[in-house]
């Protein structure tokens, strides 16, 4: 399914989960994350991926807004234009 924002760009579904439960669910056009092997950028229609996240800054672009958040580490899974991020806290 193609998710278009107001400017016509394709988005992906994003869910952020912590032990407290679902912290965020919405659309994003770009996600930048720190991993054990360096920084990665996830864009819509990214290849399937599972990666361990490192401590650092997570950056999410959603509806032309940039959200930056310090994270302690976690896991990301990307599949079928959906990204699921598991974090200790958000």
Secondary structure, DSSP 8 states (H G I E B T S, - for coil): --EE-TTS-EEEEEEEEETTEEEEEEEESEEEEEETTEEEEEETT---EEEEE-SEEEEEEETTEEEEEEE--EEEEEETTEEEEEES--
